[in-house]
Amino acid sequence: IAHERLAIMDPESGAQPLFAAAQRGPDGTVTVEEASVIVAANGEIYNYKELYAELAADGFAYAPKTGSDCEVLIPLYLKYGLEGACAKLRGMFSFILYDQRTGFYGAARDHIGITSLYIGRGPDGTVWIASELKAMARDCPSLEQFKPGHCWRSDTKDFVEWYAPAWRALEGLPAAPCDYAKLREAFEKAVERRMMSDVPWGVLLSGGLDSSLVASVAQRFLKKKVAAGAGQWMSALHSFSVGLVGSPDLAAAAKAADHIGTIHHPYTFTLQEGLDAIAEVVHHLETYDVTTIRAATPMFLMARKIKAMGVKMVLSGEGADEILAGYLYFHKAPDAGELFAELKDKVKQLYIYDCLRANKSTMAWGVEARVPFLDADFLDVAMSIDPREKMIDVKSGRIEKYILRKAFDVPEDPYLPKEILWRQKEQFSDGVGYGWIDALRDHAEAHVSDHQFSVAPHRFAYNTPRTKEAYYYRQIFDSLYPSLAAAQTIPEGKSIACSTERALKWDA
């Protein structure tokens, strides 16, 4: 077991791997042997203090060796087993656990796949598990992204699902009417959970609805904590935005920051800086998906500057579009049934696209991105709402993410200015500046010949690139991760504007 740590909680003593601390019962008998269980984990367990209290109340008191939130995985496993432990967690995580008493080892990934994890099989039948594809790409003829919401067990050599929310299993449609106060409170709790940190942190602020709500709610809680002397590292919230000079996001973010009262840091990049970073982005993100790379490149450049300021953690707004029907193509959803099916699939696929982008483009520079909209409890509330309330009807004023906007439209105590609260959705890669997409297409046109593109089906039989831009990213990926198994970690499928294949029929 090997681990490279980004220390957020207890940076002084929480080095990994983590070893079980010896425990004795009231009569002095050993209840947990020293180092009997070993864990290496990435991510954050936001409810670890509550879990220690729950364990103690359940007759399994455990005195941890460290202040690391991830050490709670050890007593949870000892008490409830691997799947039972995962079901107790609220957070973002991927971990591997080894039980020296029995020789059992297992691995698990959080409910959505916010943190990265891969599993591979060696030619000799060995099982490899790592948070990055590059750790095993040249050694394993079989590779796949580790399934979110699942464990892998060495005793069965198979996956076991531990996350199966009621809304995902529904055959019909959820019927709960939207309770705006309940939706708002669930999101506020999700943001507050993610403010747990022993190091400097901030918020990513594009000026769109999602990131602006994250920043607004975080600012409110920070002010309360500072007023109460809760020992935060800072007395003011820092926010960060990125874009080309004159981009929509930079202007909107400045306006949002001014209203919220953050110390705002706008970063600009040039088209050439973005183009020069593409190969690095593909290297770190381990994908060739066009939309992901377009959006990840500015985020990657921004994360480098954020880390240079000494900031190790940021809150970010990923997930709202998939949960609350925020993409512009949802205007074409023919009915609530089609919309709900699309939302479920979009949430299920987040680990391949937006979560991968947010996690890897920031972690490349040692910055952790936390995503409140993907909180499990918030998901339960938001995905249980009747999808008819998420349908878009511009004529009646119900634009995309209407119920989220309405939940935070509190005139007596405004979270955001009206022009931001009701601002129409921008794709991140569009919002950073409309010239960015044109530059990428022109760059690919200059670097991929007509002949190269014509033989793409022969060179790349799997997931054949459909544009020169897609070909350009694919050949970079192939130079770094040349096996078919590596390419197959990105699924095949046609799409429009981030949709699944289902939505192609909406245009028919």
C-alpha positions as CSV (number, residue, x, y, z in Angstrom):
1,I,0.0,0.0,0.0
2,A,1.5,3.4,-1.1
3,H,0.0,6.8,-0.5
4,E,0.8,10.4,-1.4
5,R,-1.1,12.7,0.9
6,L,-2.7,16.1,0.5
7,A,-3.0,17.1,4.1
8,I,-6.3,19.0,4.8
9,M,-7.3,17.6,8.2
10,D,-4.6,17.2,10.9
11,P,-1.7,17.9,8.6
12,E,0.8,17.3,11.4
13,S,0.0,13.8,12.5
14,G,-2.4,12.3,9.9
15,A,0.2,10.7,7.7
16,Q,-0.9,7.6,5.7
17,P,-1.3,4.7,5.5
18,L,-3.3,4.7,8.8
19,F,-2.9,1.9,11.2
20,A,-5.4,0.7,13.8
21,A,-4.7,1.9,17.3
22,A,-4.6,-0.7,20.1
23,Q,-7.8,-0.5,22.2
24,R,-8.6,-2.1,25.5
25,G,-12.0,-2.7,27.1
26,P,-13.0,-1.6,30.7
27,D,-11.5,-4.9,32.0
28,G,-8.2,-4.3,30.3
29,T,-8.6,-7.0,27.6
30,V,-7.4,-6.1,24.1
31,T,-10.4,-5.3,21.9
32,V,-8.4,-4.0,18.9
33,E,-4.9,-5.1,18.2
34,E,-2.2,-2.6,17.1
35,A,-2.0,-2.2,13.4
36,S,-4.5,-5.1,12.8
37,V,-6.2,-3.0,10.1
38,I,-4.4,-0.7,7.6
39,V,-6.2,2.0,5.5
40,A,-5.0,4.3,2.8
41,A,-7.6,6.9,1.7
42,N,-8.2,9.9,-0.5
43,G,-11.0,12.4,0.3
44,E,-12.8,13.7,3.3
45,I,-15.3,12.2,5.8
46,Y,-17.3,15.1,6.9
47,N,-19.3,13.3,9.6
48,Y,-16.3,11.6,11.3
49,K,-16.9,13.2,14.7
50,E,-20.5,12.1,14.7
51,L,-19.4,8.6,13.7
52,Y,-17.0,8.3,16.6
53,A,-19.8,9.4,19.0
54,E,-22.2,6.8,17.4
55,L,-19.6,4.1,17.7
56,A,-19.1,4.9,21.4
57,A,-22.9,5.0,22.0
58,D,-23.1,1.6,20.3
59,G,-20.6,0.1,22.7
60,F,-17.5,0.4,20.4
61,A,-15.5,3.3,21.8
62,Y,-12.3,3.9,19.7
63,A,-9.5,6.3,20.7
64,P,-7.9,7.4,17.4
65,K,-4.1,7.8,16.9
66,T,-4.5,10.8,14.7
67,G,-6.9,13.7,14.0
68,S,-7.3,12.5,10.5
69,D,-11.0,12.2,9.5
70,C,-10.2,9.0,7.5
71,E,-9.0,7.1,10.6
72,V,-12.7,6.6,11.4
73,L,-12.8,4.0,8.6
74,I,-10.9,1.5,10.8
75,P,-13.4,1.3,13.7
76,L,-16.3,1.5,11.3
77,Y,-15.0,-1.5,9.4
78,L,-14.3,-3.4,12.6
79,K,-17.9,-2.8,13.8
80,Y,-20.0,-2.9,10.7
81,G,-17.9,-4.5,7.9
82,L,-16.8,-3.0,4.7
83,E,-20.2,-2.2,3.1
84,G,-21.8,-1.3,6.4
85,A,-18.9,1.2,7.1
86,C,-19.4,2.9,3.7
87,A,-23.1,3.3,4.2
88,K,-22.4,5.3,7.4
89,L,-20.1,7.8,5.6
90,R,-21.0,11.3,4.4
91,G,-18.2,12.6,2.2
92,M,-16.0,12.1,-0.8
93,F,-13.6,9.2,-0.7
94,S,-11.8,6.3,-2.3
95,F,-9.9,3.9,0.0
96,I,-8.2,0.6,0.3
97,L,-8.3,-1.4,3.5
98,Y,-6.2,-4.4,4.6
99,D,-7.1,-6.7,7.5
100,Q,-3.9,-8.3,8.7
101,R,-5.8,-10.7,10.9
102,T,-7.5,-12.5,8.0
103,G,-5.6,-11.4,4.9
104,F,-8.8,-9.7,3.6
105,Y,-8.5,-6.6,1.6
106,G,-11.1,-4.4,0.1
107,A,-11.6,-1.0,-1.6
108,A,-14.5,1.4,-1.9
109,R,-15.5,4.6,-3.7
110,D,-18.0,7.3,-2.6
111,H,-21.6,7.4,-3.7
112,I,-21.1,9.5,-6.9
113,G,-17.4,9.0,-7.7
114,I,-16.2,12.5,-6.7
115,T,-12.7,11.2,-6.0
116,S,-10.9,9.2,-8.6
117,L,-10.3,5.4,-8.4
118,Y,-9.4,2.7,-11.0
119,I,-9.1,-1.1,-10.9
120,G,-7.0,-3.2,-13.1
121,R,-6.1,-6.9,-13.6
122,G,-2.5,-7.9,-14.3
123,P,-1.7,-10.7,-16.8
124,D,-1.0,-13.0,-13.9
125,G,-4.4,-12.4,-12.3
126,T,-3.3,-9.8,-9.8
127,V,-5.7,-7.0,-8.9
128,W,-4.4,-3.4,-9.0
129,I,-6.2,-0.5,-7.4
130,A,-5.1,3.1,-7.7
131,S,-6.4,6.7,-7.8
132,E,-4.8,7.3,-11.2
133,L,-4.9,5.4,-14.4
134,K,-1.2,6.1,-15.0
135,A,-0.2,3.9,-12.0
136,M,-1.3,0.8,-13.8
137,A,-1.9,1.6,-17.5
138,R,1.2,-0.1,-18.8
139,D,1.0,-3.2,-16.6
140,C,-2.7,-4.2,-16.7
141,P,-4.4,-5.6,-19.9
142,S,-7.7,-5.0,-18.2
143,L,-8.6,-1.5,-16.8
144,E,-11.8,0.2,-15.7
145,Q,-13.0,3.1,-13.6
146,F,-14.0,1.8,-10.1
147,K,-17.7,1.8,-9.8
148,P,-19.1,4.6,-7.6
149,G,-21.1,3.6,-4.6
150,H,-19.5,0.1,-4.7
151,C,-17.0,-1.9,-2.7
152,W,-14.6,-4.5,-4.1
153,R,-13.9,-7.5,-1.9
154,S,-10.9,-9.9,-2.1
155,D,-12.9,-12.8,-0.7
156,T,-15.4,-12.7,-3.6
157,K,-13.2,-10.9,-6.1
158,D,-16.2,-8.9,-7.1
159,F,-18.0,-5.6,-6.6
160,V,-20.8,-5.1,-4.0
161,E,-23.1,-2.1,-4.3
162,W,-23.4,-0.2,-1.0
163,Y,-25.2,2.9,-2.3
164,A,-28.7,2.3,-3.6
165,P,-30.9,5.4,-2.9
166,A,-34.7,5.0,-3.2
167,W,-34.9,7.6,-5.9
168,R,-32.6,5.6,-8.2
169,A,-34.6,2.4,-7.8
170,L,-38.0,4.0,-8.6
171,E,-39.8,2.5,-11.5
172,G,-42.3,5.4,-11.7
173,L,-41.7,9.1,-10.9
174,P,-41.1,10.7,-7.5
175,A,-44.1,12.5,-6.4
176,A,-43.0,14.9,-3.6
177,P,-43.9,18.5,-4.2
178,C,-41.0,20.9,-3.9
179,D,-40.6,22.3,-0.4
180,Y,-38.4,25.3,-1.1
181,A,-37.3,25.8,2.5
182,K,-36.4,22.1,2.8
183,L,-34.3,22.3,-0.4
184,R,-32.6,25.4,0.7
185,E,-31.8,24.0,4.2
186,A,-30.5,20.8,2.8
187,F,-28.1,22.7,0.6
188,E,-27.0,25.0,3.4
189,K,-26.1,22.0,5.5
190,A,-24.2,20.5,2.6
191,V,-22.1,23.6,2.3
192,E,-21.5,23.9,6.1
193,R,-20.2,20.2,6.2
194,R,-17.6,21.0,3.5
195,M,-16.2,24.0,5.4
196,M,-14.3,21.5,7.7
197,S,-10.6,22.3,7.2
198,D,-7.3,22.8,9.1
199,V,-5.8,24.6,6.1
200,P,-6.6,27.8,4.0
201,W,-9.5,27.4,1.7
202,G,-11.7,29.4,-0.7
203,V,-14.5,29.1,-3.3
204,L,-14.5,28.9,-7.1
205,L,-16.8,31.6,-8.4
206,S,-17.8,31.8,-12.0
207,G,-20.6,34.2,-11.4
208,G,-23.2,31.6,-12.5
209,L,-26.0,30.4,-10.2
210,D,-24.4,27.3,-8.8
211,S,-21.0,28.7,-7.7
212,S,-22.5,31.9,-6.5
213,L,-24.9,30.1,-4.2
214,V,-22.0,28.0,-2.8
215,A,-20.1,31.2,-2.1
216,S,-23.0,33.1,-0.6
217,V,-23.9,30.2,1.7
218,A,-20.3,29.7,2.7
219,Q,-19.9,33.4,3.5
220,R,-22.9,33.4,5.8
221,F,-21.6,30.4,7.8
222,L,-18.0,31.8,7.9
223,K,-19.3,35.1,9.3
224,K,-21.2,33.2,12.0
225,K,-18.1,31.1,12.9
226,V,-15.8,34.1,13.0
227,A,-18.3,36.0,15.2
228,A,-18.4,33.0,17.5
229,G,-14.6,32.7,17.6
230,A,-14.7,29.3,16.0
231,G,-11.0,29.4,15.0
232,Q,-11.3,29.7,11.3
233,W,-8.0,30.3,9.5
234,M,-9.4,33.4,7.9
235,S,-11.8,36.2,8.8
236,A,-12.9,36.7,5.2
237,L,-13.8,34.4,2.3
238,H,-11.6,34.3,-0.7
239,S,-13.1,33.6,-4.1
240,F,-11.4,32.7,-7.5
241,S,-12.5,33.1,-11.1
242,V,-10.9,32.5,-14.4
243,G,-11.4,33.6,-18.0
244,L,-10.1,35.3,-21.1
245,V,-10.0,39.1,-20.9
246,G,-13.6,40.3,-21.2
247,S,-15.2,37.0,-20.6
248,P,-18.8,36.7,-19.3
249,D,-17.6,34.7,-16.2
250,L,-15.1,37.3,-15.0
251,A,-17.7,40.1,-15.2
252,A,-20.4,38.0,-13.5
253,A,-18.0,36.7,-10.8
254,A,-16.9,40.2,-9.9
255,K,-20.6,41.3,-9.5
256,A,-21.3,38.2,-7.4
257,A,-18.2,38.7,-5.2
258,D,-19.1,42.3,-4.6
259,H,-22.6,41.4,-3.4
260,I,-21.4,38.4,-1.3
261,G,-18.4,40.3,0.2
262,T,-15.6,37.9,-0.7
263,I,-12.0,38.9,-1.3
264,H,-12.0,38.1,-5.0
265,H,-9.1,37.0,-7.2
266,P,-9.9,37.0,-10.9
267,Y,-7.3,35.3,-13.1
268,T,-7.0,35.7,-16.8
269,F,-5.3,33.4,-19.3
270,T,-4.5,33.9,-23.0
271,L,-5.5,31.5,-25.8
272,Q,-1.9,30.5,-26.2
273,E,-1.5,29.6,-22.5
274,G,-4.6,27.5,-22.8
275,L,-3.5,25.7,-25.9
276,D,0.0,25.1,-24.4
277,A,-1.6,23.4,-21.4
278,I,-3.7,20.8,-23.3
279,A,-1.2,18.0,-23.2
280,E,-0.7,18.5,-19.5
281,V,-4.4,18.5,-19.0
282,V,-4.9,15.2,-20.8
283,H,-2.0,13.7,-18.8
284,H,-3.6,14.7,-15.5
285,L,-7.2,14.1,-16.3
286,E,-6.6,10.8,-18.2
287,T,-9.5,11.4,-20.6
288,Y,-10.0,12.4,-24.2
289,D,-13.6,13.6,-23.8
290,V,-14.0,16.9,-25.7
291,T,-16.3,18.7,-23.3
292,T,-14.3,17.7,-20.3
293,I,-11.0,18.9,-21.7
294,R,-12.5,22.2,-22.9
295,A,-13.7,23.0,-19.4
296,A,-10.8,21.5,-17.5
297,T,-8.1,23.6,-19.1
298,P,-9.1,27.0,-17.6
299,M,-9.8,25.2,-14.3
300,F,-6.3,23.6,-14.4
301,L,-4.6,27.0,-15.0
302,M,-6.6,28.6,-12.2
303,A,-5.8,25.8,-9.7
304,R,-2.1,26.4,-10.2
305,K,-2.5,30.1,-9.2
306,I,-4.8,29.1,-6.3
307,K,-2.1,26.7,-4.9
308,A,0.5,29.4,-5.3
309,M,-1.5,31.5,-2.8
310,G,-1.2,28.7,-0.2
311,V,-4.9,27.6,-0.6
312,K,-5.3,23.8,-0.4
313,M,-9.1,23.4,-0.6
314,V,-11.9,25.0,-2.6
315,L,-15.7,24.7,-2.7
316,S,-17.1,24.2,-6.2
317,G,-20.6,24.1,-7.8
318,E,-20.5,20.9,-9.8
319,G,-23.7,18.7,-9.9
320,A,-26.5,21.2,-9.8
321,D,-27.1,20.9,-13.6
322,E,-27.5,17.2,-13.5
323,I,-29.7,17.1,-10.4
324,L,-32.0,20.1,-11.2
325,A,-32.1,20.1,-15.0
326,G,-29.8,23.0,-15.6
327,Y,-28.4,22.3,-19.1
328,L,-30.0,24.2,-22.0
329,Y,-30.9,21.0,-23.8
330,F,-33.4,20.1,-21.1
331,H,-35.7,22.7,-22.7
332,K,-36.4,19.9,-25.3
333,A,-37.4,17.2,-22.8
334,P,-40.8,16.0,-24.0
335,D,-42.2,15.0,-20.6
336,A,-41.4,14.5,-17.0
337,G,-40.6,10.8,-17.4
338,E,-38.0,11.5,-20.1
339,L,-36.5,14.3,-18.0
340,F,-36.2,12.1,-14.8
341,A,-34.6,9.3,-16.7
342,E,-32.1,11.7,-18.2
343,L,-31.3,13.2,-14.8
344,K,-30.8,9.8,-13.2
345,D,-28.4,8.8,-16.0
346,K,-26.6,12.2,-15.8
347,V,-26.0,11.8,-12.1
348,K,-24.8,8.3,-12.5
349,Q,-22.3,9.4,-15.2
350,L,-20.8,12.3,-13.2
351,Y,-17.8,10.3,-12.3
352,I,-16.8,10.0,-15.9
353,Y,-17.1,13.7,-16.7
354,D,-17.7,16.6,-14.3
355,C,-16.4,14.9,-11.1
356,L,-13.3,13.7,-13.0
357,R,-12.7,17.3,-14.3
358,A,-13.2,19.0,-10.9
359,N,-11.2,16.5,-9.0
360,K,-8.2,16.0,-11.3
361,S,-7.8,19.5,-12.7
362,T,-7.4,20.8,-9.1
363,M,-5.6,17.9,-7.6
364,A,-3.0,18.2,-10.3
365,W,-1.7,21.2,-8.3
366,G,-2.5,19.8,-4.8
367,V,-5.8,21.6,-4.4
368,E,-8.9,19.7,-3.3
369,A,-12.3,20.5,-4.8
370,R,-15.4,19.8,-2.6
371,V,-18.8,19.8,-4.2
372,P,-21.8,20.5,-1.9
373,F,-24.5,19.8,-4.6
374,L,-23.4,16.2,-4.6
375,D,-24.0,15.7,-0.8
376,A,-25.9,12.5,-0.3
377,D,-28.6,14.0,1.9
378,F,-29.1,16.9,-0.6
379,L,-29.4,14.4,-3.4
380,D,-32.1,12.6,-1.5
381,V,-34.1,15.7,-1.1
382,A,-33.6,17.1,-4.7
383,M,-34.0,13.8,-6.5
384,S,-37.2,13.0,-4.7
385,I,-39.0,16.1,-6.0
386,D,-41.6,15.5,-8.7
387,P,-39.7,16.0,-12.0
388,R,-42.7,17.9,-13.4
389,E,-41.5,20.8,-11.2
390,K,-38.1,20.7,-12.9
391,M,-39.6,20.9,-16.4
392,I,-38.6,24.1,-18.3
393,D,-41.3,26.3,-19.6
394,V,-39.9,29.7,-20.6
395,K,-43.3,31.2,-21.5
396,S,-44.4,30.8,-17.9
397,G,-41.1,32.0,-16.4
398,R,-39.8,28.5,-15.4
399,I,-36.3,28.6,-16.8
400,E,-33.6,25.9,-16.1
401,K,-33.1,25.1,-12.3
402,Y,-36.2,27.1,-11.5
403,I,-36.8,25.4,-8.1
404,L,-33.3,26.1,-7.0
405,R,-33.5,29.8,-7.9
406,K,-36.9,30.0,-6.2
407,A,-35.6,28.4,-3.1
408,F,-33.0,31.1,-2.7
409,D,-35.2,34.0,-3.9
410,V,-35.6,35.5,-0.4
411,P,-36.2,39.3,-0.9
412,E,-36.0,40.1,2.8
413,D,-32.5,38.5,3.1
414,P,-31.2,38.1,-0.5
415,Y,-28.5,35.5,-1.1
416,L,-27.7,36.9,-4.6
417,P,-28.6,39.9,-6.8
418,K,-31.6,39.1,-9.0
419,E,-29.5,39.4,-12.2
420,I,-27.3,36.5,-10.9
421,L,-30.0,34.5,-9.3
422,W,-31.9,34.4,-12.5
423,R,-28.9,34.4,-14.9
424,Q,-29.3,31.9,-17.7
425,K,-26.9,28.9,-17.8
426,E,-23.5,29.2,-19.5
427,Q,-21.3,26.1,-20.2
428,F,-18.1,26.7,-18.2
429,S,-16.0,26.5,-21.3
430,D,-18.2,29.1,-23.0
431,G,-18.4,31.4,-19.9
432,V,-14.6,31.7,-19.7
433,G,-14.7,33.4,-23.2
434,Y,-16.4,32.5,-26.4
435,G,-13.1,32.6,-28.3
436,W,-11.8,29.6,-26.3
437,I,-13.8,27.0,-28.2
438,D,-13.0,28.6,-31.6
439,A,-9.3,28.6,-30.7
440,L,-9.4,24.9,-29.8
441,R,-11.2,24.0,-33.1
442,D,-8.7,26.1,-35.1
443,H,-5.7,24.6,-33.3
444,A,-7.0,21.1,-34.0
445,E,-7.6,21.9,-37.7
446,A,-4.0,23.1,-38.0
447,H,-2.6,20.0,-36.3
448,V,-4.8,17.2,-37.7
449,S,-4.6,16.6,-41.5
450,D,-7.5,15.6,-43.6
451,H,-5.8,12.3,-44.3
452,Q,-5.3,11.6,-40.5
453,F,-8.9,12.3,-39.9
454,S,-10.0,10.1,-42.8
455,V,-8.3,7.1,-41.3
456,A,-9.5,7.7,-37.8
457,P,-11.8,4.6,-37.8
458,H,-8.8,2.5,-38.5
459,R,-6.4,4.0,-36.0
460,F,-9.1,4.4,-33.3
461,A,-11.7,1.7,-33.9
462,Y,-13.0,2.1,-30.4
463,N,-14.8,5.4,-29.7
464,T,-13.7,6.8,-33.1
465,P,-13.2,10.6,-33.0
466,R,-16.0,12.4,-34.9
467,T,-14.2,15.8,-35.2
468,K,-10.7,17.0,-35.6
469,E,-10.7,18.4,-32.2
470,A,-11.7,15.0,-30.7
471,Y,-9.0,13.4,-32.8
472,Y,-6.4,15.9,-31.5
473,Y,-7.2,15.0,-27.9
474,R,-7.3,11.3,-28.6
475,Q,-3.9,11.2,-30.2
476,I,-2.4,12.9,-27.1
477,F,-4.2,10.5,-24.8
478,D,-3.0,7.5,-27.0
479,S,0.6,8.7,-26.7
480,L,0.4,8.7,-22.9
481,Y,-1.9,5.7,-22.4
482,P,-1.6,3.6,-25.6
483,S,-3.6,0.5,-24.6
484,L,-7.1,-0.2,-25.8
485,A,-7.9,-1.0,-22.1
486,A,-7.0,2.6,-21.2
487,A,-9.2,4.1,-24.0
488,Q,-12.1,1.9,-22.8
489,T,-12.2,3.7,-19.5
490,I,-14.1,6.4,-21.4
491,P,-17.4,5.0,-22.7
492,E,-18.6,5.2,-26.2
493,G,-21.7,7.2,-27.2
494,K,-23.1,10.1,-29.1
495,S,-24.1,13.3,-27.3
496,I,-25.3,16.9,-27.7
497,A,-24.4,19.6,-25.3
498,C,-23.4,17.1,-22.5
499,S,-26.5,15.0,-22.9
500,T,-26.8,11.2,-22.9
501,E,-27.8,9.5,-26.2
502,R,-31.4,9.5,-25.0
503,A,-31.7,13.3,-25.6
504,L,-30.7,12.9,-29.3
505,K,-34.2,11.6,-29.8
506,W,-35.7,14.8,-28.4
507,D,-34.4,16.6,-31.5
508,A,-35.9,14.1,-33.9
